[in-house]
Amino acid sequence: MLNERRRRVLQALVEEYIVSATPVGSKTLVSRYDLGCSPATVRSELSILEETGYVAQPHVSAGRIPTDTGYRSFVDELLERRNAETDAAITAPLHRAAEIDDLMRETSAALTRLTNCLAITVAPSVSTARVKRLDLLSMSPRRALFVLITESGQVVNRSIELTSEASPEEVSEIERALNAGLSGKRATEILPLRDAVSTAASDPHDPRGPSELTKRVLDEILDALGEADRDRLFHVGVPALLSQPEFHDAERARPLIEFLEDGIAVLGALSEALDNRALAVRIGHENRRAELGNLSIVATNYGTGSADGFLGVIGPTRMDYGRAISAVRIVADELEDALG
């Protein structure tokens, strides 16, 4: 447990290192921060902070830099006292977009602009959204098109090749029946409906039961929903991240670039960081993946009422945590408003 003076010295060191990206000495801290003590006292406090694992000295003659433990202490205090001044300085108006993909990209771009970090926005899972409407259109006797729209604004569509001919009237009848069964339900509830339809369609004693075409449409909807969920991650800001001093060395940057190319890995890292919390900050080696050992994640959930997504930023452990936390919170609020 840090006493008040040690806490203030650590806070000043972290703030200075975030700006300078160079080891910080006692003279710098005394000259730039109102610590109320001499350089000798600050040196003594820094030695204790080093012994207890909050700071490290890269070289014998160098100043100190924060460790993951030091950053964690700094961030925990930030989370306890939300900075209204930092919040007020951040504006990120998002505009309702016709396509949810455009809104996700705009959200990521806003986060990168505000934090100079890599920004990631994950659209609400289509599979957990509620169905608003299903349009089923006859394109030809053996071809139809379905368009499924969720209450959170996502659109999934696909062309279907039919195994037998169907008239426009038959297609319209199936559309009405499916809308009656699906409207207001979560997309995940389509699977038991498909199974029930499959059983009924194979019953030779019930000629009025659902057709093979109905089962075919439901199969295609389920497949398209799974495909849409795999493509719900949007990230912006790789150049901003790689421009940070920590990644000027190409060898150090390569594992990070390879990690960012793996969408499933990135999605998993954000999901692990959140772990059902409203807002999470994972610092350096608190992340489970080795590629993230020199990086921090700030992430949060956002809700649309019928489905949830999440967003966050990834940056060096030296990131401006106060600004990142405020930006993530505010952009999440703006995104919820834009989604309506």
C-alpha positions in Angstrom: 0.0 0.0 0.0 1.5 3.3 -1.0 1.5 6.3 1.3 0.3 9.7 0.0 3.7 11.1 -1.0 4.8 7.9 -2.7 1.5 7.8 -4.6 1.9 11.3 -5.8 5.5 10.6 -6.9 4.3 7.6 -8.8 1.5 9.5 -10.4 3.8 12.3 -11.5 6.3 9.8 -13.0 3.6 7.9 -14.9 2.2 11.2 -16.3 5.6 12.4 -17.3 6.6 9.1 -19.0 3.3 9.0 -20.9 4.3 12.4 -22.5 8.1 11.9 -22.9 8.5 8.2 -23.5 11.9 8.5 -21.9 13.1 7.5 -18.4 12.2 10.2 -15.8 14.6 11.5 -13.1 13.9 13.1 -9.8 15.0 16.6 -10.9 12.4 16.5 -13.7 9.7 15.5 -11.3 10.5 18.2 -8.8 10.7 20.9 -11.5 7.5 20.0 -13.3 5.2 18.8 -10.5 4.1 20.2 -7.2 5.3 17.4 -5.0 6.3 19.5 -2.0 9.6 17.8 -1.4 13.3 18.0 -2.5 15.0 16.0 -5.3 16.8 13.9 -2.6 13.4 13.0 -1.0 12.0 12.1 -4.5 15.1 10.0 -5.2 14.5 8.1 -1.9 10.8 7.5 -2.8 11.8 6.3 -6.3 14.2 3.8 -4.8 11.4 2.5 -2.6 9.0 2.4 -5.5 11.7 0.4 -7.5 12.2 -2.0 -4.6 8.5 -2.7 -4.4 8.1 -3.2 -8.1 6.2 0.0 -9.1 9.0 1.4 -11.3 12.2 0.1 -13.0 15.5 1.6 -14.0 16.5 0.6 -17.6 20.1 1.6 -17.1 22.2 2.5 -14.0 22.5 6.1 -15.0 19.0 6.5 -16.3 15.8 7.7 -14.7 12.9 5.4 -13.9 9.9 4.1 -16.0 6.7 2.6 -14.7 6.2 -1.2 -14.5 2.9 -2.9 -15.2 2.4 -2.8 -11.4 3.0 1.0 -11.4 0.6 1.5 -14.3 -2.0 -0.7 -12.5 -1.9 1.5 -9.4 -2.2 4.6 -11.5 -5.1 3.2 -13.5 -7.0 1.9 -10.5 -7.0 5.4 -9.0 -8.2 6.8 -12.4 -11.1 4.4 -12.4 -12.1 5.4 -8.9 -12.4 9.1 -9.7 -13.8 9.6 -13.2 -12.2 12.7 -14.6 -15.0 15.1 -15.5 -12.5 17.6 -17.0 -11.1 15.0 -19.4 -14.6 13.8 -20.3 -15.6 17.4 -21.1 -12.6 17.8 -23.5 -13.7 14.8 -25.6 -16.4 15.1 -28.2 -17.2 12.3 -30.6 -20.5 12.9 -32.3 -21.5 9.9 -34.4 -24.1 10.0 -37.1 -26.8 7.4 -37.7 -25.7 5.5 -40.8 -27.8 3.6 -43.3 -25.4 0.6 -42.9 -24.2 -0.5 -39.5 -20.8 -1.4 -41.1 -20.3 2.4 -41.9 -21.2 3.3 -38.3 -18.7 0.7 -36.9 -15.9 2.2 -39.1 -16.8 5.7 -38.1 -16.7 4.7 -34.4 -13.3 3.1 -34.8 -12.0 6.2 -36.6 -13.3 8.5 -33.8 -11.5 6.4 -31.2 -8.2 6.4 -33.1 -8.5 10.2 -33.6 -9.1 10.8 -29.9 -6.4 8.4 -28.5 -3.8 7.9 -31.2 -4.2 4.1 -30.5 -5.5 1.2 -32.5 -9.3 1.3 -32.2 -11.5 -1.8 -32.5 -15.3 -1.8 -32.7 -17.2 -5.1 -32.6 -20.7 -4.9 -34.0 -23.5 -6.5 -32.0 -23.7 -10.2 -32.7 -26.4 -10.8 -35.3 -27.1 -14.2 -33.6 -28.2 -12.5 -30.4 -30.2 -9.6 -32.0 -34.0 -9.8 -32.3 -35.5 -10.2 -35.8 -37.5 -7.2 -37.0 -38.5 -8.4 -40.4 -37.8 -11.1 -43.0 -38.3 -10.3 -46.7 -38.4 -13.3 -49.1 -38.4 -12.4 -52.8 -39.0 -14.7 -55.7 -36.3 -14.1 -58.3 -37.2 -17.0 -60.6 -39.0 -20.3 -60.3 -35.8 -21.9 -58.8 -34.2 -18.9 -57.1 -35.2 -16.7 -54.2 -33.6 -13.9 -52.1 -34.0 -13.4 -48.4 -33.3 -10.1 -46.5 -33.3 -10.4 -42.7 -33.4 -7.1 -40.7 -32.7 -7.1 -37.0 -34.1 -4.6 -34.4 -30.5 -3.2 -34.0 -30.3 -2.4 -37.7 -28.2 -5.2 -39.1 -29.1 -6.6 -42.5 -28.3 -10.1 -43.6 -29.2 -11.2 -47.1 -28.5 -14.2 -49.4 -29.6 -15.6 -52.7 -31.0 -19.2 -52.4 -31.0 -21.8 -55.2 -34.2 -23.9 -54.8 -34.3 -27.7 -55.2 -37.7 -27.5 -56.8 -39.7 -24.8 -58.5 -41.8 -22.4 -56.4 -44.3 -19.8 -57.6 -44.2 -16.2 -56.3 -47.4 -16.9 -54.4 -45.8 -19.9 -52.6 -42.7 -17.7 -51.7 -45.0 -15.0 -50.3 -46.9 -17.5 -48.2 -43.6 -18.8 -46.7 -42.5 -15.2 -46.0 -45.7 -14.5 -44.1 -45.4 -17.8 -42.1 -41.8 -17.1 -41.2 -42.4 -13.5 -40.2 -45.2 -14.8 -37.9 -42.8 -17.3 -36.3 -39.6 -15.1 -36.1 -40.7 -11.5 -35.5 -39.4 -10.3 -32.2 -37.4 -13.4 -31.5 -33.6 -13.6 -31.2 -31.9 -15.1 -34.2 -30.6 -17.9 -32.0 -34.2 -19.1 -31.7 -34.2 -19.9 -35.5 -32.3 -23.2 -34.8 -35.1 -24.9 -32.8 -37.7 -23.6 -35.3 -35.7 -25.0 -38.2 -35.5 -28.4 -36.4 -39.3 -28.4 -35.8 -39.9 -27.4 -39.4 -37.5 -30.2 -40.6 -39.4 -32.8 -38.6 -42.8 -31.6 -39.8 -41.8 -31.3 -43.4 -40.7 -35.0 -43.4 -44.1 -36.2 -42.1 -45.9 -37.9 -45.1 -49.2 -37.9 -43.1 -49.4 -34.1 -43.0 -49.5 -32.7 -46.6 -50.4 -29.2 -45.2 -47.2 -29.1 -43.0 -44.3 -26.8 -43.8 -42.6 -27.3 -47.2 -39.0 -28.4 -47.9 -38.5 -24.8 -49.2 -39.3 -23.4 -45.8 -36.6 -25.6 -44.2 -34.2 -24.6 -47.0 -34.8 -20.9 -46.3 -34.2 -21.4 -42.6 -30.9 -23.4 -43.3 -29.6 -20.6 -45.5 -30.6 -17.9 -42.8 -28.7 -19.8 -40.1 -25.6 -20.2 -42.4 -25.7 -16.5 -43.4 -26.0 -15.4 -39.7 -22.9 -17.4 -38.8 -21.0 -15.8 -41.6 -22.1 -12.3 -40.6 -20.9 -12.9 -37.0 -17.4 -13.8 -38.3 -17.2 -10.4 -40.1 -18.3 -8.1 -37.3 -14.9 -6.7 -36.2 -13.7 -3.3 -37.5 -10.4 -1.8 -36.6 -8.7 1.5 -37.5 -5.4 3.0 -36.5 -2.6 0.5 -37.2 -0.4 3.3 -38.6 -1.1 5.4 -35.4 -0.1 2.5 -33.2 3.1 1.7 -35.2 4.1 5.4 -35.1 4.6 5.2 -31.3 8.3 5.1 -30.2 7.9 1.6 -28.8 7.4 0.2 -32.3 10.1 1.9 -34.3 12.0 -1.3 -34.2 10.6 -3.5 -37.0 11.4 -6.7 -35.1 9.4 -5.6 -32.2 6.5 -4.5 -34.4 6.3 -7.8 -36.5 4.5 -10.0 -33.9 2.0 -7.2 -33.3 1.2 -6.9 -37.0 0.8 -10.6 -37.3 -1.6 -10.6 -34.3 -3.7 -7.8 -35.7 -4.1 -9.7 -39.0 -5.9 -12.5 -37.0 -9.4 -11.2 -36.5 -10.4 -14.1 -34.2 -7.4 -13.5 -32.0 -8.2 -9.7 -31.7 -11.8 -10.5 -30.9 -10.8 -13.0 -28.3 -8.3 -10.5 -26.7 -11.0 -7.8 -26.3 -13.6 -10.4 -25.0 -11.1 -11.7 -22.5 -10.2 -8.2 -21.3 -13.8 -7.4 -20.6 -14.8 -10.7 -19.0 -18.3 -9.5 -18.3 -17.2 -6.1 -16.8 -18.7 -2.8 -17.9 -15.2 -1.3 -18.5 -11.9 -3.0 -18.3 -8.2 -2.0 -18.5 -5.7 -4.8 -19.2 -2.1 -3.7 -18.8 0.9 -5.4 -20.4 1.4 -8.9 -19.1 -2.0 -8.9 -17.6 -3.0 -9.8 -21.1 -2.9 -13.6 -21.8 -1.4 -13.4 -25.3 2.4 -12.9 -25.5 2.0 -10.4 -28.4 0.2 -8.1 -26.0 2.9 -8.1 -23.4 4.0 -4.5 -24.2 0.4 -3.3 -24.8 -2.6 -2.2 -22.9 -6.3 -2.6 -23.7 -9.1 -0.3 -22.6 -12.5 -1.8 -23.6 -16.2 -1.5 -22.8 -19.5 -2.9 -23.8 -22.3 -1.0 -25.5 -25.9 -2.1 -25.7 -28.6 -1.6 -28.3 -31.5 -3.0 -26.3 -31.7 -6.1 -28.4 -28.0 -7.0 -28.8 -24.6 -6.0 -27.3 -21.3 -5.3 -28.9 -18.0 -4.0 -27.5 -15.3 -1.5 -28.4 -11.9 -0.5 -27.2 -8.4 0.7 -27.9 -5.0 -1.1 -27.9 -1.9 1.0 -27.3 1.5 0.9 -25.6 1.5 0.5 -21.9 2.6 4.2 -22.0 -0.8 5.2 -23.4 -2.7 8.2 -21.9 -5.0 6.1 -19.7 -7.1 9.0 -18.6 -7.9 10.1 -22.1 -8.4 6.5 -23.3 -10.8 5.6 -20.6 -12.8 8.8 -21.2 -12.8 8.3 -24.9 -14.0 4.7 -24.7 -16.8 5.6 -22.3 -18.0 8.6 -24.3 -17.8 6.9 -27.7 -19.7 3.9 -26.4 -22.5 6.3 -25.2 -22.5 8.1 -28.6 -22.7 4.7 -30.4 -25.6 3.6 -28.4 -27.4 6.9 -29.3 -26.6 6.5 -33.0 -27.9 3.0 -33.0 -31.1 4.2 -31.3 
